[in-house]
Structure formats: structure tokens, C-alpha cells
Amino acid sequence: MSQTVHVSPSPNHSEQLQLTNGVPGQVSAFPRFRYMGSKYRLLEWIHSTLESLQFSSAVDAFCGSGAVSYLLKSMGASVIANDSLSFPSVLATALIENDNQKIDADELDLLLSSKARKSSEKFIQKTFSGIFYTPEDLEFLDNVWSGIRAFDCKFRSSLAISALLRSAVKRQPRGQFTVAGDPERYKDGRRDLQLSLKEHFIEQIQIYNSAVFTNQYSNKAISGDATEVPKGADLVYLDPPYVPRSDDNCYVKRYHFLEGLSCYWEGKEILADSKVKKIAKPFTPFSYRRTADEAFANLFRHFSDSTLVLSYSSNAYPDLKTLVSGMKKYKKSVDVVTREHRYHFGTHKNANRNEVTEYLIIGH
Ligand SMILES: C[S@@+](CC[C@H](N)C(=O)[O-])C[C@H]1O[C@@H](n2cnc3c(N)ncnc32)[C@H](O)[C@@H]1O
């Protein structure tokens, strides 16, 4: 039986950036996604550099949460958003490639009344019982996924999956999936922990619907290694992961649940000895000292015909001097713009606050 859905007004205003200085107003509709290394809070600064460059096509080669792709699309460029993980490309399909498809009230009703029947459709309940969410939350995820399978439009299914992904992050105390413990254990009054996944999902569908827009150009979301992204864009924005200093920076370790949820774990192998049911970590040369220098050289060579804009920070390896001289091999001139930035990652007593200088290294 179909249920009528009443969507309450978005509680999201406090999360929105106050954007000024000519940043396209559309950017404030971007649903901020809690993600390690996200440049969301730096968008205004990044925009101030990008607006001085001439481009009508752009690549965001390590798109992550998609915040910079969304900025580039809002600036009127034809964008390719890429990431080696699959869930960033689902997020980018929903908001970068998608121009106008939205989930209407009937489709939301359908998703909310779907039921997982076959055993193969109850994978999440069977696999993650007692790990991250309540039994009702897990059943909800399986049920919605059985509804998503019936969608025949990749844009509307990616919107629904994006709404699920953001709901899943919000209902996790630290926004990541490294430690077991369902949200009911945390009684610190945060609204995001009090809402069920279903309540979050209803809100997130509305938030994602309102973020869909067209910039009149063709945009694309893809998933693969950065050096396999088609060449030829006027501008390429590069934001690779940093080689870790002490704590490791593995994206799959933190976000394996989102990576699996984005494709219902199809083709993903869960590690047998993992308490939190992690999936295998893909290799990226940017995460190791022994391979990072060569990885940057390959990246600069691959995109040598484009204007390059590389995000980097003072606590990362290789250092600024090495990166500038590496880029100079392929570009006539290289400029560096700096800005102090404080990363807030984690919450309250678990917070990890790092003061760093952020760089934009621009190769013309
Ligand atoms: C610092 S994050 C990007 C953050 C993004 N700019 C944002 O604002 O959310 C780095 C991203 O690079 C991706 N990545 C790692 N190795 C990659 C590779 N070889 N090719 C493409 N993407 C890669 C990671 O999955 C991660 O999403």
C-alpha cells in the first residue's frame, strides 16, 4: 500500500556556506557531504582563483564529495567528474551529469513502500546486523534498495542512492565506518543521530531534488584512475589523497559502507576477518612515499595540455618545492596561491584539528 509522504522543511540552513564574492548562488544548494579532505569549506577561495582563469571545459579528476565539480558546473563549464571509488561517481551522476531528473512524490512513495522479499535482497540486514545501525534502519536500506532496482532512469536511481548515502553518513556519530556501534548508543542530543535512516532519507530526497540544475552544457560522471580520464579539457582540477604522516588516510577504511551501499556490494569483496565488514582496499600510488612522486609526474604529463590547478597542503608529501618543479616540466609558468585553513574532522572529543596552509598550484 502506498503511503503519502510529508516532507518537513529542510533543517539544513546551519550547514550551508555563506557564499559571497561572486560565487554562483547555485553553489549554496550543494548538499555538503562529510568527507575526508573535502574542499567544501574552501569553495569560495577556490572560486576566487578559478574565476581568473579562462575555461569552458573542466575535469575534477579526484572528485570525492563532488563539491568542486558542483562549483565548476555552477561556473558554466562542461565538467567531467571522476574518482577511483564508485560512490563519488554516483553522487556526481546525481548532481553533475544529471540536468533535470528529480524524484517525484509518487516515486518516493514507491521507494518507501518497497519490500525486500528474496533472501538476496536482505544482504544488508544479514551482513551488518549489530554493526552500524538499528535492525529497523538495516531493513529500511534493503527495502529502499529493492525499490531502487525497479527504476529505469540512472539519474533518478543515482539521486535516490545519493540520498541514502548522505542519510547513512549523517546517522553515523563520526560520519565514518571504522568502529562498530549503532547510533542508539550515542545520546548526545544531535538531531542527525536521533532521526532514523527513513526520516533522514525523506529529507535528503528533497535536498537532492533541490540541488539538481542544468548549466546548458553536457557534463559527465565517471569512475576510474585519474590518469585514464579523457584529455583535452581546458582546465583540470587535481585533489589527490595525501601520503599519510602517521594515521593512515585510507578512504575505503573510512567509507567502505558507502562504497558498498552505492552498488549494493555488487562485485565488492568483504574481508573475512573484518569486524566492521570492510571491503578490500584498492591501491592508489598517491598514498605511499615510494610511489607518490612518480604518480604526480604521470598525472602532470597526462594532463599537460590543460591548465592545471592542484590543491595541496603544507602537511603533505611531496612538499611544495617538489610539486612546483614537477609541474614546471610540463607548464610554462607555475603560480602558487596560499591560504591558512583549519580542517575539522571528527566531532567533540574525537576531533582532529589540523592547522595547515592550503595551496593552489596553478600551471599555465
Ligand atoms: C582529497 S579527496 C578529494 C576531495 C574532493 N575534492 C572534495 O572536495 O570532496 C581525494 C579523492 O581521490 C580519490 N582517489 C584516490 N586515488 C585515486 C586515483 N588514482 N584516481 C582517481 N581518484 C583517486 C579518493 O577516492 C578520494 O575521493
The ligand as a MOL file (V3000), in Angstrom:
LIG
                    3D

  0  0  0     0  0            999 V3000
M  V30 BEGIN CTAB
M  V30 COUNTS 27 29 0 0 0
M  V30 BEGIN ATOM
M  V30 1 C 41.1830 14.6660 -1.1240 0
M  V30 2 S 39.9210 13.6190 -1.7820 0 CHG=1
M  V30 3 C 39.0660 14.6630 -2.9150 0
M  V30 4 C 38.1210 15.5990 -2.2040 0
M  V30 5 C 37.2360 16.3970 -3.1300 0
M  V30 6 N 37.9580 17.4210 -3.8710 0
M  V30 7 C 36.1200 17.0660 -2.3290 0
M  V30 8 O 36.0460 18.3000 -2.2720 0
M  V30 9 O 35.3260 16.3130 -1.7340 0 CHG=-1
M  V30 10 C 40.8110 12.5270 -2.7930 0
M  V30 11 C 39.9750 11.5570 -3.6340 0
M  V30 12 O 40.8370 10.8950 -4.5560 0
M  V30 13 C 40.3060 9.6000 -4.8070 0
M  V30 14 N 41.4130 8.8190 -5.4190 0
M  V30 15 C 42.4520 8.1870 -4.8330 0
M  V30 16 N 43.2890 7.6770 -5.7520 0
M  V30 17 C 42.7810 7.9970 -6.9670 0
M  V30 18 C 43.2070 7.7730 -8.3100 0
M  V30 19 N 44.3420 7.1190 -8.5650 0
M  V30 20 N 42.4480 8.2460 -9.3270 0
M  V30 21 C 41.2830 8.9100 -9.0620 0
M  V30 22 N 40.8210 9.1450 -7.7980 0
M  V30 23 C 41.5620 8.7080 -6.7690 0
M  V30 24 C 39.8200 9.1570 -3.4420 0
M  V30 25 O 38.8550 8.1280 -3.5720 0
M  V30 26 C 39.2570 10.4650 -2.8740 0
M  V30 27 O 37.8740 10.5620 -3.1270 0
M  V30 END ATOM
M  V30 BEGIN BOND
M  V30 1 1 1 2
M  V30 2 1 2 3
M  V30 3 1 2 10
M  V30 4 1 3 4
M  V30 5 1 4 5
M  V30 6 1 5 6
M  V30 7 1 5 7
M  V30 8 2 7 8
M  V30 9 1 7 9
M  V30 10 1 10 11
M  V30 11 1 11 12
M  V30 12 1 11 26
M  V30 13 1 12 13
M  V30 14 1 13 14
M  V30 15 1 13 24
M  V30 16 1 14 15
M  V30 17 1 14 23
M  V30 18 2 15 16
M  V30 19 1 16 17
M  V30 20 1 17 18
M  V30 21 2 17 23
M  V30 22 1 18 19
M  V30 23 2 18 20
M  V30 24 1 20 21
M  V30 25 2 21 22
M  V30 26 1 22 23
M  V30 27 1 24 25
M  V30 28 1 24 26
M  V30 29 1 26 27
M  V30 END BOND
M  V30 END CTAB
M  END
